[in-house]
Amino acid sequence: MSTETITIDRLGAQGDGIAASQDGPVYVPFTLPGETVAIARVKNQGTVMSIASASADRQEPPCRHFGPDGVNGTCGGCTLQHMADAPYRAFKRQLVVDALKSKGLTPEVGEIVAAHPGERRRVVFAARKTEKDMLIGFNQAESHHIVAIEECPISSAGIISRLPAIRAVGAAIATNAEAFRIAVLETLSGLDLAVEGVKKLSDQQRRKAIEVVLGLRGIARVSLDGEILIEPAKPIVEFGGVQVSPPAGGFTQATKPAEEAMAKLVLAHVGKAKRIADLFAGAGTFSLQLARLGRVHAVEGDAKAIAALDHAARNTQGLKPVTVEKRDLFRRPLMTSELKVYDAVVFDPPRAGAEFQCKELARSAVKKIVAVSCNPLTLARDLAILVEGGYRITSVTPIDQFLWTSHVEVVATLEK
């Protein structure tokens, strides 16, 4: 380890400050461009010792667990709390601009739809039982050390106020000192806790855990590795007024405002389309709202998610017909011949993107496409395929739902 003083040139894609040195870039978390900092350096990683000259863009982090001096260690949940709002939002928008440019695409990129504290309804906690306590928090970056949290400004008050109950459930389920995960979703009927990575419980342990949950208020469901342990109330979320009970541990957008912003863009572009395909449909985030406009065919690889979507569609009045199909779109994308019946296609794939599906779409005559993505790099690749196939990008909107991190969502609209 060596100590030196360096000047930060720019922010990297993960939010770390980057400084040039004789032997390549040095990555320094919690710094900003233009700052002169004293660091302790190991290879190409730097740890801030002191800041000699601070950026005008620096702000006081709102959370006591953030940064190199955080309480109980450095919480790895956020990376950019030290950056003021305007430059932070400009940085995230620029990530999208740069990703598109890397594939030769230069459409106008809109202003980012901002995220705000307290909006996160879905949070994944790291958990571990110790001799004294039940740790609930987030892992320190690139470490197995759990930073036990007492506050979390990104998370909803409904989750943070229930931390004692989440700890109690964790303690009842933990069978040893191994770390595990608790995904928490705030629903209209209470918290939905999806626990992953605990050893199989004995019948006696299950009964004890069920007793603990029944003694707590505000817990709708607890599941272990996708299997429901107990469900005092069916967890309910709403997609544009349509009530859905998502599968245990299933995917939902992390914040309601971001989900609504995405849906608004999707619905506006699809407009008066009579027949719509919603690919990678999940539990119906977009399908069930699109069904107010036209007939929808929802395609999804997860059987439980598509079943939840189907059940909601069948039990909601005022929707146009919704058909569902369980299908692995990575291995079996909808072919050009199958796409010819649709006026509009919406796709919202996982981080890997939808390369093979876009190759089929590029050869199709579908008039309107909406691409929703949580990864600007794979989105850029997919949009380049569509543009080469004769599509024109009509809008690109970045959406922030992972506040104070380098993750950014994007909605892009295209026309043939």
C-alpha positions as CSV (number, residue, x, y, z in Angstrom):
1,M,0.0,0.0,0.0
2,S,1.2,3.5,-0.9
3,T,-0.1,7.0,-0.1
4,E,-0.3,9.7,-2.6
5,T,-2.2,12.9,-3.6
6,I,-4.1,12.8,-6.9
7,T,-6.7,14.8,-8.9
8,I,-9.9,13.1,-10.0
9,D,-10.5,13.6,-13.8
10,R,-13.9,12.0,-14.3
11,L,-16.5,9.6,-12.9
12,G,-16.5,6.0,-14.2
13,A,-19.7,4.1,-15.2
14,Q,-20.0,2.6,-11.7
15,G,-19.8,6.1,-10.0
16,D,-16.2,5.8,-8.8
17,G,-13.8,8.8,-9.3
18,I,-11.1,8.0,-11.9
19,A,-7.6,9.6,-11.8
20,A,-4.8,9.1,-14.3
21,S,-1.5,7.8,-13.2
22,Q,1.7,6.6,-14.9
23,D,0.5,3.0,-14.7
24,G,-3.1,3.5,-15.7
25,P,-6.3,4.7,-14.2
26,V,-6.9,4.7,-10.4
27,Y,-10.4,4.2,-9.1
28,V,-11.4,6.1,-6.0
29,P,-14.9,5.7,-4.6
30,F,-16.7,8.7,-2.9
31,T,-14.8,11.3,-5.0
32,L,-15.9,13.8,-7.7
33,P,-14.3,15.3,-10.8
34,G,-11.9,18.1,-10.1
35,E,-11.2,17.1,-6.5
36,T,-7.7,16.8,-5.2
37,V,-7.5,13.9,-2.6
38,A,-5.0,12.1,-0.5
39,I,-5.5,8.3,-1.0
40,A,-4.1,5.0,0.3
41,R,-3.5,3.0,-2.9
42,V,-3.4,-0.7,-3.6
43,K,-2.7,-1.4,-7.3
44,N,-5.4,0.5,-9.2
45,Q,-7.8,1.0,-6.2
46,G,-7.6,4.1,-4.0
47,T,-9.2,4.8,-0.6
48,V,-9.8,8.5,0.4
49,M,-7.8,9.6,3.4
50,S,-8.6,13.3,3.1
51,I,-9.9,15.8,0.6
52,A,-7.5,18.7,-0.1
53,S,-9.8,20.5,-2.5
54,A,-13.5,19.6,-2.7
55,S,-15.8,20.0,-5.8
56,A,-18.6,22.5,-5.8
57,D,-20.8,19.6,-6.7
58,R,-20.1,17.9,-3.4
59,Q,-23.0,17.7,-0.8
60,E,-23.4,16.3,2.7
61,P,-24.6,12.6,2.3
62,P,-28.1,12.3,3.8
63,C,-27.5,8.8,5.3
64,R,-25.2,8.1,8.3
65,H,-24.3,4.7,6.9
66,F,-22.8,6.1,3.6
67,G,-19.2,6.7,2.7
68,P,-15.8,5.7,4.1
69,D,-16.8,6.9,7.6
70,G,-20.3,5.3,7.7
71,V,-21.7,3.9,10.9
72,N,-21.0,0.1,11.1
73,G,-18.9,0.3,8.0
74,T,-19.5,1.5,4.5
75,C,-23.0,0.5,3.3
76,G,-22.7,-0.8,-0.3
77,G,-26.3,0.2,-1.2
78,C,-25.5,3.7,-2.6
79,T,-22.5,5.1,-4.3
80,L,-23.4,8.7,-5.1
81,Q,-25.0,10.3,-2.1
82,H,-22.1,12.8,-1.9
83,M,-23.0,14.3,-5.3
84,A,-25.5,17.2,-5.7
85,D,-28.8,16.6,-7.5
86,A,-28.2,18.5,-10.8
87,P,-24.7,17.0,-11.6
88,Y,-25.9,13.6,-10.4
89,R,-28.8,13.6,-12.8
90,A,-26.6,14.9,-15.6
91,F,-24.2,12.0,-15.0
92,K,-26.9,9.4,-15.2
93,R,-28.4,10.9,-18.4
94,Q,-24.9,11.0,-19.9
95,L,-24.5,7.2,-19.2
96,V,-27.4,6.7,-21.7
97,V,-26.0,9.1,-24.2
98,D,-22.6,7.4,-24.1
99,A,-24.0,3.9,-24.4
100,L,-26.0,4.9,-27.5
101,K,-23.0,6.7,-29.0
102,S,-20.9,3.5,-28.6
103,K,-23.2,1.9,-31.1
104,G,-23.2,4.9,-33.5
105,L,-26.7,6.1,-32.3
106,T,-27.2,9.8,-31.7
107,P,-30.9,10.3,-31.0
108,E,-32.0,13.2,-28.7
109,V,-32.0,11.9,-25.1
110,G,-34.6,13.5,-22.9
111,E,-34.1,14.8,-19.4
112,I,-34.0,12.1,-16.8
113,V,-37.1,11.4,-14.8
114,A,-35.8,12.0,-11.3
115,A,-36.0,9.6,-8.3
116,H,-36.6,10.9,-4.8
117,P,-35.9,9.6,-1.2
118,G,-38.4,7.3,0.3
119,E,-39.7,5.8,-3.0
120,R,-38.2,2.3,-2.9
121,R,-40.9,-0.3,-2.3
122,R,-38.6,-3.2,-3.1
123,V,-35.3,-3.7,-1.2
124,V,-33.0,-6.7,-0.9
125,F,-31.4,-6.9,2.6
126,A,-28.4,-9.0,3.5
127,A,-29.0,-10.9,6.8
128,R,-27.0,-13.0,9.3
129,K,-27.7,-14.2,12.8
130,T,-24.9,-13.6,15.3
131,E,-24.6,-14.8,18.9
132,K,-25.9,-11.4,20.1
133,D,-28.1,-10.1,17.4
134,M,-29.9,-10.4,14.0
135,L,-28.0,-8.3,11.4
136,I,-30.2,-6.7,8.7
137,G,-28.5,-4.4,6.2
138,F,-26.5,-4.2,3.1
139,N,-23.1,-5.7,2.2
140,Q,-20.1,-3.4,2.1
141,A,-19.0,-3.0,-1.5
142,E,-17.0,-6.1,-2.7
143,S,-17.2,-7.6,0.8
144,H,-19.3,-10.1,2.8
145,H,-19.3,-7.7,5.7
146,I,-23.0,-6.7,6.5
147,V,-23.5,-3.1,7.5
148,A,-26.4,-3.2,9.9
149,I,-28.7,-0.3,9.1
150,E,-30.8,1.9,11.3
151,E,-32.1,4.1,8.5
152,C,-32.3,4.1,4.7
153,P,-33.3,7.3,3.0
154,I,-34.0,5.6,-0.3
155,S,-36.5,3.1,1.2
156,S,-40.2,3.7,1.9
157,A,-41.2,4.5,5.4
158,G,-43.4,1.4,5.3
159,I,-40.3,-0.8,5.0
160,I,-38.0,1.1,7.4
161,S,-40.6,1.4,10.1
162,R,-41.0,-2.4,10.0
163,L,-37.3,-3.2,10.4
164,P,-37.8,-4.8,13.9
165,A,-40.5,-7.1,12.4
166,I,-38.1,-8.0,9.5
167,R,-35.4,-8.8,12.0
168,A,-37.8,-11.0,14.0
169,V,-38.7,-13.0,10.9
170,G,-35.0,-13.3,10.0
171,A,-34.1,-14.5,13.5
172,A,-36.9,-17.1,13.4
173,I,-35.8,-18.5,10.0
174,A,-32.0,-18.4,10.4
175,T,-30.8,-22.0,11.3
176,N,-27.1,-21.1,11.6
177,A,-24.6,-18.1,11.2
178,E,-24.5,-18.2,7.4
179,A,-25.6,-15.1,5.6
180,F,-28.8,-15.1,3.6
181,R,-31.0,-12.6,1.7
182,I,-34.4,-11.1,2.5
183,A,-36.2,-9.4,-0.4
184,V,-38.8,-7.1,0.9
185,L,-41.7,-5.8,-1.2
186,E,-44.2,-3.3,0.2
187,T,-47.6,-4.2,-1.1
188,L,-51.1,-2.8,-0.4
189,S,-51.8,-5.6,2.1
190,G,-48.5,-5.6,3.9
191,L,-44.8,-6.6,3.5
192,D,-44.0,-9.6,1.2
193,L,-40.7,-11.2,2.5
194,A,-38.9,-13.6,0.1
195,V,-36.1,-15.3,1.9
196,E,-33.3,-17.0,-0.1
197,G,-30.2,-19.0,1.0
198,V,-31.3,-20.5,4.3
199,K,-30.9,-24.1,5.1
200,K,-34.0,-26.3,4.9
201,L,-36.1,-25.9,8.1
202,S,-37.3,-28.8,10.2
203,D,-41.0,-29.1,10.9
204,Q,-40.4,-27.7,14.4
205,Q,-38.5,-24.7,13.0
206,R,-41.2,-24.1,10.4
207,R,-43.9,-24.1,13.2
208,K,-41.9,-21.7,15.3
209,A,-41.3,-19.3,12.3
210,I,-45.0,-19.4,11.5
211,E,-45.9,-18.5,15.1
212,V,-43.5,-15.6,15.0
213,V,-45.0,-14.2,11.8
214,L,-48.6,-14.6,13.1
215,G,-47.5,-12.5,16.1
216,L,-46.4,-9.6,14.0
217,R,-48.5,-7.0,12.2
218,G,-48.1,-5.8,8.6
219,I,-46.6,-9.0,7.2
220,A,-48.6,-10.3,4.2
221,R,-46.4,-13.3,3.2
222,V,-43.2,-15.0,3.9
223,S,-41.6,-17.4,1.4
224,L,-38.4,-19.5,1.5
225,D,-36.7,-20.0,-1.9
226,G,-40.0,-19.4,-3.7
227,E,-42.0,-21.7,-1.5
228,I,-44.7,-20.0,0.6
229,L,-44.1,-20.5,4.4
230,I,-47.1,-18.5,5.5
231,E,-49.5,-16.0,3.8
232,P,-51.6,-14.1,6.4
233,A,-52.9,-11.8,3.6
234,K,-52.5,-12.1,-0.2
235,P,-49.9,-9.5,-1.3
236,I,-51.5,-7.1,-3.7
237,V,-49.8,-4.5,-6.1
238,E,-51.6,-2.3,-8.6
239,F,-50.7,-1.8,-12.2
240,G,-52.7,1.2,-13.5
241,G,-55.6,0.3,-11.2
242,V,-55.5,-3.5,-11.9
243,Q,-54.8,-5.5,-8.8
244,V,-52.2,-8.3,-9.1
245,S,-50.9,-10.8,-6.5
246,P,-47.2,-11.2,-7.7
247,P,-45.5,-14.6,-7.2
248,A,-43.3,-15.1,-4.1
249,G,-39.9,-13.5,-4.9
250,G,-41.1,-12.4,-8.3
251,F,-39.9,-9.3,-10.1
252,T,-41.6,-5.9,-9.6
253,Q,-40.2,-2.5,-10.5
254,A,-38.4,-1.0,-7.5
255,T,-40.4,2.2,-7.2
256,K,-44.0,3.0,-8.0
257,P,-43.2,6.5,-9.5
258,A,-40.7,5.0,-12.0
259,E,-43.1,2.3,-13.0
260,E,-45.8,4.9,-13.6
261,A,-43.4,7.0,-15.7
262,M,-42.5,4.0,-17.8
263,A,-46.1,3.0,-18.3
264,K,-47.1,6.5,-19.3
265,L,-44.4,6.5,-22.0
266,V,-45.4,3.0,-23.2
267,L,-49.1,3.7,-23.4
268,A,-48.6,7.1,-25.2
269,H,-46.5,5.5,-27.9
270,V,-48.7,2.5,-28.5
271,G,-51.7,4.8,-28.8
272,K,-54.5,3.3,-30.8
273,A,-52.9,0.0,-31.6
274,K,-55.5,-2.7,-31.9
275,R,-53.2,-5.7,-31.3
276,I,-50.2,-5.5,-29.0
277,A,-47.5,-8.0,-28.0
278,D,-45.9,-7.5,-24.6
279,L,-42.7,-9.5,-24.4
280,F,-40.9,-10.3,-21.2
281,A,-44.2,-9.3,-19.6
282,G,-43.5,-10.4,-16.0
283,A,-46.7,-10.3,-13.9
284,G,-48.3,-7.7,-16.1
285,T,-46.7,-4.3,-15.4
286,F,-47.5,-3.1,-18.9
287,S,-49.8,-5.8,-20.3
288,L,-52.7,-5.1,-17.9
289,Q,-52.6,-1.3,-18.7
290,L,-52.2,-1.9,-22.4
291,A,-55.3,-4.1,-22.3
292,R,-57.4,-0.9,-21.8
293,L,-56.2,0.2,-25.3
294,G,-56.3,-3.0,-27.3
295,R,-56.0,-6.8,-27.4
296,V,-52.8,-8.0,-25.7
297,H,-50.7,-11.1,-26.1
298,A,-48.4,-11.3,-23.0
299,V,-45.3,-13.6,-23.3
300,E,-43.1,-14.4,-20.3
301,G,-40.7,-17.3,-19.4
302,D,-41.6,-17.4,-15.7
303,A,-44.6,-19.7,-15.2
304,K,-45.7,-18.2,-11.8
305,A,-45.5,-14.6,-13.1
306,I,-47.5,-15.3,-16.2
307,A,-50.1,-17.2,-14.1
308,A,-50.4,-14.1,-11.8
309,L,-50.9,-11.9,-14.9
310,D,-53.5,-14.3,-16.4
311,H,-55.5,-14.4,-13.1
312,A,-55.5,-10.6,-12.8
313,A,-56.7,-10.2,-16.4
314,R,-59.5,-12.7,-15.9
315,N,-60.7,-11.0,-12.7
316,T,-60.7,-7.4,-13.9
317,Q,-63.6,-5.9,-15.7
318,G,-63.2,-3.4,-18.6
319,L,-60.1,-4.9,-20.2
320,K,-59.8,-5.9,-23.8
321,P,-58.9,-9.7,-24.3
322,V,-55.5,-10.7,-22.8
323,T,-53.9,-14.0,-24.0
324,V,-50.8,-15.4,-22.2
325,E,-47.9,-17.6,-23.3
326,K,-45.1,-19.1,-21.3
327,R,-42.1,-19.0,-23.5
328,D,-38.3,-18.5,-23.2
329,L,-37.8,-15.6,-25.4
330,F,-34.0,-15.9,-25.2
331,R,-34.2,-19.4,-26.8
332,R,-37.4,-19.0,-28.8
333,P,-38.1,-15.4,-29.7
334,L,-41.3,-14.5,-31.5
335,M,-40.5,-15.1,-35.2
336,T,-41.2,-12.5,-37.9
337,S,-44.1,-14.7,-39.2
338,E,-45.7,-14.5,-35.7
339,L,-45.1,-10.8,-35.3
340,K,-47.1,-9.8,-38.5
341,V,-50.5,-9.8,-36.6
342,Y,-49.3,-7.0,-34.2
343,D,-49.5,-3.2,-34.6
344,A,-47.2,-2.6,-31.6
345,V,-44.7,-4.5,-29.6
346,V,-43.4,-3.7,-26.1
347,F,-40.4,-5.5,-24.6
348,D,-38.8,-5.2,-21.2
349,P,-36.1,-7.8,-20.9
350,P,-33.6,-8.6,-18.0
351,R,-30.1,-6.9,-18.1
352,A,-28.9,-9.2,-20.9
353,G,-31.3,-7.5,-23.3
354,A,-33.3,-9.0,-26.2
355,E,-30.8,-9.4,-29.0
356,F,-32.4,-12.4,-30.8
357,Q,-35.9,-11.0,-30.4
358,C,-34.7,-7.7,-31.9
359,K,-33.3,-9.5,-34.9
360,E,-36.7,-10.9,-35.6
361,L,-38.4,-7.6,-34.9
362,A,-36.0,-5.8,-37.3
363,R,-37.3,-8.0,-40.2
364,S,-40.9,-7.4,-39.2
365,A,-43.5,-4.8,-40.3
366,V,-44.6,-3.9,-36.8
367,K,-45.4,-0.2,-36.9
368,K,-44.5,0.8,-33.3
369,I,-42.0,-0.6,-30.8
370,V,-41.3,0.4,-27.2
371,A,-38.0,-0.9,-25.7
372,V,-37.7,-0.7,-21.9
373,S,-34.4,-1.5,-20.4
374,C,-32.4,-1.5,-17.1
375,N,-29.1,-1.7,-19.0
376,P,-28.2,1.1,-21.4
377,L,-25.4,-1.0,-23.0
378,T,-27.5,-3.9,-24.1
379,L,-30.3,-1.5,-25.0
380,A,-27.9,0.4,-27.3
381,R,-27.0,-3.0,-29.0
382,D,-30.7,-3.9,-29.4
383,L,-31.7,-0.5,-30.8
384,A,-28.8,-0.6,-33.3
385,I,-30.2,-3.9,-34.6
386,L,-33.7,-2.3,-35.0
387,V,-32.3,0.9,-36.6
388,E,-30.4,-1.3,-39.2
389,G,-33.7,-3.0,-39.9
390,G,-35.4,0.2,-40.8
391,Y,-36.7,1.6,-37.5
392,R,-36.4,5.2,-36.5
393,I,-35.8,6.1,-32.8
394,T,-38.5,8.7,-31.9
395,S,-37.7,9.2,-28.2
396,V,-35.3,8.1,-25.5
397,T,-36.2,8.8,-21.9
398,P,-33.8,7.9,-19.0
399,I,-35.6,7.1,-15.7
400,D,-34.0,7.0,-12.3
401,Q,-35.4,4.5,-9.8
402,F,-32.2,3.4,-8.1
403,L,-31.4,6.7,-6.4
404,W,-27.7,7.5,-5.7
405,T,-26.4,4.6,-7.7
406,S,-25.1,4.3,-11.3
407,H,-28.1,2.1,-12.4
408,V,-30.5,3.8,-14.9
409,E,-33.6,2.7,-16.7
410,V,-34.5,3.8,-20.2
411,V,-37.6,3.8,-22.3
412,A,-37.0,4.1,-26.1
413,T,-39.8,4.4,-28.7
414,L,-39.4,3.5,-32.4
415,E,-41.4,3.5,-35.6
416,K,-40.9,1.6,-38.8
